[in-house]
Structure formats: C-alpha cells, structure tokens
Amino acid sequence: MSRRKLNTNNPREFITLQQASDELVCTRRFLEKRIEDGELATFKPSKRLVRLPRKEFNRWIESYTCRKLGGLS
C-alpha cells in the first residue's frame, strides 16, 4: 500500500481547532461557540475529531475583520 506524500509547499487543507486557536490567539471554546452559532463550517471525520477547512477559516477571518472594521477596500 503506497502512502500519499504531503505537499509541504501549500498550507494544509484542514486544520484542527487547536491550530486555529493558536493562530488567532484565542481559546478553543471561542471557536466552538462560532461553530455552534453556524459562523464556521467544519468537517467531522468521526464523532470526536473536528477539522476546519483552511479556505473556510480564512474566509471567516476576513469577513469578521471587515465587519468589525467597517469594511476594507
């Protein structure tokens, strides 16, 4: 069975809640609340594992920043 090589030049397609909270310097609970409120989409490969699609996470950061700053051009 061959293993698929990861492309290290591109950011990962999915990130964990811990990685996302480290990047934003916030708590996991903050992100969990955003998920519960429907602001962030997730991928759940199992009952306990939660992953955030990188594109969705970046989109959410940009939309949240634009909302708070009154829209950036």
N, C-alpha and C positions, 0 to 999 in steps of 0.2 A: 504494500500500500504506500503510495507516494504522499508526501506532505506538501501542502501548498506553501510557497515562500511568501513572506510578508514583504510588501513593497515599503521600504523604510523611507523613501523619498516623499511619500504622501502621508498626510495625517490619517490616523485611524478612522475608519468609517463609523464606528460606535465607540462611545466612552462610558465608563462606569460613573455612577453617582459620586463616588469618591474623587475621581479625576475631575469631574465637573465642579465639585465644591472646592477643590484645591485651586482650580483655575480662577474661579470667581471670588475666592477667599470668603466663602460663606459656609453655612452648615448643610449637612445632608438633608436635615429637616426642612430647611428653606426650599430646597429643590423638590422634596417630596410633596410639600404643600402646593407648589406650582403645578406638579403633575396631577395631584388630586383636583385642582381647580381647572384642569384642562388646558393650561397655558403651554405645557411641554408634552410632546408626544414621546412615547417610549417603545422600546422593543423588549419583550419579556420572553426570553428563550425557555425559561422554566418559572416555577412559582416564586422562587426566591431571587433569581437573577433579574436585574433591571439594567438596561443599557439605553443610552440616549444616542440617537443618530447625530453625528457630528454636524451635518448640514442643518438639521432642525435646531440644535443647540445654538449654533452661530446665528441663525435667523432670529431666534428668540432674543438673544443678547442684543442684536441690532434693533429689533422692534421695541424692546424695553427701553433701550438707551434713547431712541428717537422720541418715544412717548414722554419720557421724563425730561428731556432737554428741549422739548417743543419742536422737534423735527429738525434734522440736519440735512443740508443740501450737499 
